[in-house]
Amino acid sequence: MNKKILIIEDEQQIISVLSRVMKKAGFEVIAAKDGKEGLGKALKNNPDLILLDIVLPVMDGITFLEKYHKTVGEDKVPVIVLSNLDSADKIEESIKKGASDYLVKTNWTLKDIVDKVNMILKES
């Protein structure tokens, strides 16, 4: 059975590219365009890993992390923040709120992201 990845991202082009690459790497992909929709899909679909943007409509990524971890407690799955924000404050806040890692989109290739997903899934 394929591992399930939830992508929470508001830019359709990024969702399409990430979905295509993750499917090609053998993952099942679920997508959400805002934090609120993402929270619902995370709780309903039990993904193996979540790729999360920080700047999202309706509910931002930081609020998603807070609500998700409060709801699932110890049953949480790894969350990789994938954002264009590279401020030390946002990175630190994301990690404090439970993110497994924080990747600045412009610093990583698609192959790097797939490799990071595989590495974190092996560790979890």
C-alpha positions in Angstrom: 0.0 0.0 0.0 1.3 3.4 -1.0 2.2 6.0 1.6 -0.3 8.9 1.6 0.9 12.5 1.4 -1.3 15.5 2.2 -0.3 18.7 0.4 -1.7 21.9 1.9 -0.9 24.7 -0.5 -2.9 27.6 -1.9 -1.1 27.9 -5.2 -2.6 25.5 -7.7 0.5 25.4 -9.9 2.6 24.2 -6.9 -0.1 21.7 -5.9 0.0 20.3 -9.5 3.8 20.0 -9.6 4.2 18.5 -6.2 1.3 16.1 -6.8 2.8 14.9 -10.1 6.3 14.4 -8.5 5.0 12.7 -5.4 2.7 10.3 -7.5 5.7 9.5 -9.7 7.7 8.7 -6.6 4.9 6.2 -5.6 2.9 8.2 -3.1 -0.9 8.6 -3.0 -1.6 12.4 -2.9 -4.4 14.4 -1.3 -4.5 18.2 -1.7 -6.1 21.0 0.2 -6.0 24.8 -0.7 -6.2 26.2 2.8 -5.5 25.3 6.4 -9.1 24.6 7.4 -9.7 22.3 4.4 -6.3 20.7 5.2 -7.2 20.1 8.8 -10.4 18.3 7.8 -8.5 16.2 5.2 -5.7 15.4 7.7 -8.2 14.1 10.3 -10.4 12.2 7.7 -7.7 10.6 5.6 -4.9 9.9 8.1 -1.9 10.8 5.8 1.5 9.4 6.5 3.1 12.8 6.0 1.9 16.4 5.5 3.6 19.1 3.2 2.4 22.4 4.6 2.7 26.0 3.4 2.7 28.8 6.0 0.9 31.5 4.1 -2.6 30.1 3.5 -6.1 31.6 3.3 -8.8 30.8 5.9 -6.3 29.2 8.4 -2.5 29.8 8.1 0.1 27.0 8.5 1.0 27.9 12.1 -2.6 27.8 13.2 -3.0 24.5 11.3 0.0 23.0 13.3 -1.5 24.2 16.6 -5.0 22.8 15.9 -3.7 19.6 14.3 -1.4 18.6 17.1 -4.0 19.6 19.7 -6.5 17.3 18.1 -4.4 14.3 17.3 -2.0 14.5 20.3 0.6 11.8 20.2 -0.8 10.2 17.0 0.6 13.0 14.9 2.3 12.4 11.6 5.4 14.2 10.3 4.7 17.7 8.9 7.2 19.3 6.6 6.7 23.0 6.2 7.4 24.1 2.6 7.3 27.8 2.4 8.9 30.9 0.7 9.2 32.5 4.1 12.7 32.2 5.3 12.6 34.3 8.5 14.2 32.7 11.5 11.1 33.5 13.6 8.8 31.6 11.3 11.1 28.6 11.1 11.5 28.5 14.9 7.8 29.0 15.5 6.9 26.1 13.0 9.4 23.7 14.7 8.0 24.7 18.2 4.5 24.0 17.0 5.4 20.5 15.9 6.8 20.7 12.3 9.4 17.9 11.6 11.3 20.2 9.2 11.1 23.5 7.5 12.2 23.9 3.8 12.4 27.2 2.0 10.8 26.4 -1.5 13.4 28.3 -3.5 16.3 26.4 -1.8 15.2 22.9 -2.7 14.7 21.0 -6.0 11.7 18.7 -6.4 14.1 15.7 -6.1 15.4 17.1 -2.9 11.8 17.4 -1.5 11.0 13.8 -2.5 14.3 12.6 -0.9 13.4 14.6 2.3 9.9 13.1 2.4 11.4 9.5 2.0 14.0 10.2 4.7 11.4 11.5 7.2 9.0 8.6 6.5 11.8 6.1 7.1 12.5 7.8 10.5 8.9 7.9 11.6 
